[in-house]
Amino acid sequence: MATRKKLKKGVWVFFVVILFLSIAIYSGINIYKDYQYKQTYEYKLLEIGYTKDEVNKLKEVFKNEELDIFLESEKNEDILNLIDEKYFLKKNFEKYLSYKEKNKKKELSEIVRNINLHLDKKYYEELQNTNQSLDTLMLVNKYYALPSDYEPTELVTISTKYAWGTKGSKKTRQVTLDAFLEMWDQAMEDGYYLMINSAYRSYQDQEKVYNDRKNSRGEKYADSVAARPGSSEHQTGLSLDIFSKNNSNQSTFKDTPEAAWLKENAHKYGFVLRYPEDKVNITGYSYESWHYRYVGVDVATKCFEENITFDEYYAYYLEK
């Protein structure tokens, strides 16, 4: 009998020990898990004021090791708003912050735009070679240039039916001409006779154009109305200066029905109005109601619908 009591007591002791060990192990695991969680970026970000949704937003954009920058100060609403900007590019994040620090009064949308488009730098200050492999989507402007010996392939002569000048004097790329002729037919059907005033220009041709402007009224004026050699889209064979048969005046063409028709319809044929009136601070050129650039229907339509320049399209969708 005594032996049975001792066995029962021993069993109870065993179970009590097991129970305490289980509780200890469970508590230890929870303590360890809690310790581990407190080392995570999620916990640290929550501790300084970010909400769970905001933490998830940050983690969607940045890798764990990149989140340290957010722990260096209290919660920053501007950073969250910056990430929400439509054209935010992660690769430019630190540049946005640096630029914002120097330009505290600028809107976040302007900060994102300026950094994406390199507008934080002076024109021609850091000129790069454009990516020619992009073909009809290569960007040529005051930040991206073509070499002096570049000449596009498939240059074809434009008939004097569609362009002013002597026979054979105007050339462009075949893809540009094909799109223009399709557009010309529709314009004609709608009662508008379009004419090309300028098309492909070599590096040397553009050098003469630019120097004429510079010699007559100085470099500042020349830079506002003409590209420096190598930075002219005309060298790509993808740009056309389009007027009407009755008006080739740069000062008054903008007020013609043909200018209005082009502005509303050119994208349907793959052309963008390259230097719009309300985008001078982006393109760096005065308004040119006649200057159109071929980029293809899809890209031209996106530029038209989003009311962005090709410079912006390139930065937001190609260079990113």
Buried (B, 14 or more C-beta within 10 A) or exposed (E): EEEEEEEEEEEEEEEEEEEEEEEEEEEEEEEEEEEEEEEEBBEBBBEEEBEEEBBEBBBEEBEEEBBEEBEEEEBBEEBBEBBEBEBBBEEBBEBBBEBBEEEEEBEBBBBBBBBBBBBBEEBBEEBEEBBEEEBBBBBBBBBBBBEEEBEBEEBBBBEBEBBBEEEEEBBBBEBBBBBBBEBBEBBEEEEBBBBBBBBBBBBEBBBEBBBEBBEEEEEEEBBEBBBBBBBBBBBBBBBBBBBBEEBBEBEEBBEBEBBEBBBEBBBBBBBBBBBBEEBEEBBBBEBBBBBBBBBBBEBBBBBBEBEBBBBBBBBBBBBE
